[in-house]
Every structure is written in structure tokens, then in C-alpha cells.
Amino acid sequence: MQSIINWRDYDAGFVRKRYNRLARIFVLFEWMFWLPGGIRKVAVERLDLPHGGRVLEIGCGTGRNLSLLAEAVGREGHVYGVDISEGMLGEARELCERKGYGNVTLVQSDAAQYAVPEKVDGVLFSLSYATMSHHKEVLRHAWNQLRAGGWLVIMDAKLPNGIPGKITRLCLPFFVLTLRLTVLGNPFIVPADELRAVASDVEYEEFSFGTYFICRAKKKADS
């Protein structure tokens, strides 16, 4: 039982292969894990992107946020998306072709190694942060690519507090096993705390009885 609960990190190659297999059916996991309706829109709003701005999504996956991001920056802006899985990016590219997005650049790469060609006004992690074993390294790299005055936003799931948390912990072995067999998101990391290590002030809000959250931090001129 304890061996199931103890999370093991998966290397980038394993994560890439898993998401290549999940790409065609990834939307099903939003229903399976009860993703709150509208939370993607809220996460993009928290970026506070200027019209004509530049934004980077780390772990952009099948492009579930691309329409929201492209709308936020407008035709004069630009959206950069990076993902380690070519299968997920294939879905995102098909979406861009259908929608006619000419201001979206999609790159297959380890997020810790990809550098955008210009500083960006916002960085988004959307259900991706917990899947990266080297998330702290990726976070620092992303922070360095953010313009002063820009926001970095992390939207993800977590173990809830209170009564829902007690119920969840009773089922914790099953829950962890389900994550291992599907999306590989580590339920035990605390992204808000890791963001506080690079930013002086972090805003935090919870959704769906504390099972999902959005945290964000604004980059100051001297950070």
C-alpha cells in the first residue's frame, strides 16, 4: 500500500510516450477528473495579457487553451506553445489549421531547454506543472523569459482540504494509481510554494471544493 502512495517521478522520455498515446483521447480526462467548467478561461484572464502581447504556454498539449490565448493577445500578438509530446502537438497543429491561427508558434521540446525568441508578457502552466519531474527547473527558466510586469500563472489539481480531503485520502492509493496509469501528475507537489521561491508575492485561489487551484505571480523589475 505504501509503495503505491509514494510517488515516483517519471523521466521526460516516459512522459512523452505516455502523452503520445493519450493525445487523441486527452479531452476525456477533463471529465474523468472533473475539471471545473470555465477554469481555463479564468486562468487565461489571470495572465492579464495586453492586446498585441506575447505569451508562452508550457505544456500546451492538444491546444485546449490556444483559442483563449489567441483571443487575449489579438492578431497583433503572438502565442508560443511548447510541449514534449509530438502526439499532443499534432492535435494542437490541426486545431490551429482549422481555426486559421497565423500567430501561434508550436515547438516540440523539453520546456527546460526551450527559449522563446523574445521576452513574453505572460507564462501559463495549465495542468502541466505536476507532470514534469524537473518542475522547479522549468519554473525558473520560464520566470527568466518573462518580461518585468508580466504574470506567471499555474492552474492545476491538488488534494483538497477539509472533509473532501479526508474522503480523498481514504481513497488515496486508488487515486495515485489512477494518475500513474493516466496523466502522470504528481499530487503531492505544491506549485504555489515553489512559485514563492522565485516571486516575492503569490496570489492563490481554489475551485471545486479545493480540488483545483490557480496561483500567479507578477515579475518585478528587479526579479
C-alpha positions in Angstrom: 0.0 0.0 0.0 2.7 2.4 1.0 4.6 1.7 -2.3 1.5 2.9 -4.2 1.2 6.1 -2.3 4.9 7.0 -2.6 5.0 8.9 -5.8 7.8 8.1 -8.3 8.9 10.7 -10.8 8.9 9.7 -14.5 11.6 10.8 -16.9 10.8 13.0 -19.9 11.0 10.1 -22.3 8.4 8.2 -20.4 6.1 11.2 -20.1 6.5 11.9 -23.8 5.5 8.3 -24.8 2.5 8.3 -22.4 1.1 11.6 -23.8 1.7 10.4 -27.4 -0.7 7.6 -26.6 -3.2 9.8 -24.8 -3.3 12.6 -27.4 -6.4 11.5 -29.3 -8.5 11.0 -26.1 -7.0 13.6 -23.8 -10.2 15.6 -23.5 -11.8 12.6 -21.7 -9.6 13.1 -18.7 -11.1 16.6 -18.1 -14.4 14.8 -17.5 -12.7 11.9 -15.6 -11.0 14.3 -13.2 -14.0 16.8 -13.0 -12.2 19.8 -14.4 -14.3 22.8 -13.4 -16.1 24.4 -16.3 -14.6 27.8 -17.2 -11.4 27.4 -15.2 -9.2 27.6 -18.4 -10.8 30.9 -19.2 -10.2 32.2 -15.6 -6.5 31.1 -15.8 -6.0 33.0 -19.1 -7.7 36.0 -17.6 -5.3 35.9 -14.7 -2.5 36.4 -17.1 -3.8 40.0 -17.7 -2.3 40.0 -21.2 -2.1 43.2 -23.2 -3.5 43.4 -26.7 -0.6 42.7 -29.0 1.2 40.9 -26.2 3.3 37.8 -26.3 2.5 34.7 -24.2 4.1 31.3 -23.6 2.2 28.2 -22.6 4.3 25.5 -21.2 2.9 22.0 -21.8 0.3 23.3 -24.3 -0.8 19.8 -25.1 -3.6 19.5 -27.6 -4.2 23.2 -27.6 -7.2 23.4 -25.3 -6.1 27.0 -24.3 -5.0 28.3 -27.7 -8.2 29.9 -28.7 -8.4 31.7 -25.4 -4.8 32.9 -25.6 -5.0 33.9 -29.2 -8.2 35.9 -28.5 -6.5 37.6 -25.5 -3.5 38.9 -27.4 -5.3 39.6 -30.7 -4.0 39.3 -34.2 -1.1 41.7 -33.4 0.0 39.4 -30.5 1.7 36.0 -30.6 1.2 32.8 -28.7 4.1 30.4 -28.2 3.4 26.8 -27.1 5.9 24.2 -26.1 5.2 20.5 -25.4 7.4 17.4 -25.1 4.9 15.2 -26.9 4.7 15.3 -30.7 1.4 13.5 -30.5 -0.2 16.2 -28.4 1.3 18.9 -30.6 -0.1 17.2 -33.7 -3.6 17.7 -32.3 -2.8 21.4 -31.5 -1.5 22.0 -35.0 -4.6 20.5 -36.5 -6.6 22.9 -34.3 -4.5 25.9 -35.5 -5.1 24.9 -39.1 -8.8 24.6 -38.6 -9.1 28.0 -36.8 -6.6 29.8 -39.1 -4.3 30.9 -36.3 -1.4 32.6 -38.0 0.1 34.0 -34.8 0.7 30.7 -32.9 4.1 29.0 -32.8 4.2 25.4 -31.6 7.5 23.7 -30.6 8.3 20.2 -29.5 10.9 20.5 -26.8 11.7 19.9 -23.1 10.4 23.1 -21.5 13.6 23.5 -19.5 15.6 23.7 -22.8 13.2 25.8 -25.0 13.8 29.6 -25.1 11.3 31.9 -26.7 12.8 34.3 -29.3 11.6 37.3 -27.3 10.6 38.1 -23.8 6.9 37.3 -23.1 4.1 39.2 -21.3 2.8 36.1 -19.7 3.6 32.4 -19.0 0.9 29.8 -18.4 1.2 26.3 -17.0 -2.2 24.6 -17.4 -2.5 21.1 -16.0 1.1 20.6 -17.0 3.3 21.6 -14.0 2.7 18.5 -12.0 3.7 16.2 -14.9 7.3 17.5 -15.0 9.8 15.8 -12.7 12.1 18.8 -13.1 9.3 21.3 -12.5 11.4 23.6 -10.4 14.0 23.9 -13.1 11.3 24.6 -15.7 9.7 27.2 -13.5 12.9 29.1 -13.0 13.6 29.0 -16.8 10.1 30.3 -17.5 10.4 33.1 -15.0 13.6 34.2 -16.7 11.8 34.5 -20.0 9.0 36.7 -18.5 9.0 40.4 -19.0 9.0 42.7 -16.0 5.4 43.4 -15.2 4.2 40.1 -16.7 2.3 37.4 -14.9 3.2 33.7 -14.5 0.1 31.6 -13.9 -0.2 27.9 -12.8 -3.5 26.1 -13.0 -3.6 22.6 -11.7 -5.2 20.0 -9.4 -4.4 19.2 -5.8 -5.5 17.2 -2.9 -8.4 19.1 -1.2 -8.6 20.2 2.4 -11.3 19.6 5.0 -14.0 16.9 4.6 -13.4 16.4 0.8 -9.7 16.0 1.6 -10.4 13.3 4.3 -12.6 11.4 1.8 -9.9 11.7 -0.9 -7.2 10.4 1.5 -9.3 7.3 2.2 -9.1 6.6 -1.5 -5.6 7.8 -1.9 -4.0 4.6 -3.1 -6.6 4.2 -5.9 -6.3 7.9 -6.8 -2.5 7.8 -7.1 -2.7 4.6 -9.1 -5.1 6.2 -11.5 -2.7 9.1 -12.0 0.1 6.7 -12.6 -1.9 4.9 -15.2 -3.1 8.0 -17.0 -1.8 11.6 -16.9 1.2 11.2 -14.5 0.5 14.3 -12.5 2.3 14.3 -9.1 -0.5 15.1 -6.5 2.0 15.8 -3.7 3.9 18.8 -5.0 2.8 22.3 -4.0 3.4 24.7 -7.0 2.4 27.8 -5.1 5.2 27.2 -2.6 7.6 26.7 -5.5 6.4 29.9 -7.1 7.0 31.8 -3.9 10.7 30.7 -4.1 11.1 32.8 -7.3 8.5 35.6 -6.7 8.0 37.9 -3.8 4.2 37.8 -3.8 1.9 35.0 -4.9 -1.9 35.2 -5.4 -3.8 32.0 -4.8 -7.4 30.8 -5.3 -9.2 27.4 -5.2 -12.0 25.9 -7.1 -14.4 22.9 -6.8 -14.0 22.4 -3.0 -10.2 22.9 -3.2 -9.5 20.2 -5.8 -8.2 22.7 -8.3 -6.3 26.0 -7.9 -4.9 28.9 -9.8 -1.8 30.7 -8.4 0.0 33.6 -10.1 2.9 36.0 -9.5 3.9 39.2 -11.2 7.5 39.7 -12.1 9.0 42.9 -10.8 11.7 44.9 -12.5 14.4 43.6 -10.1 13.5 39.9 -10.1 
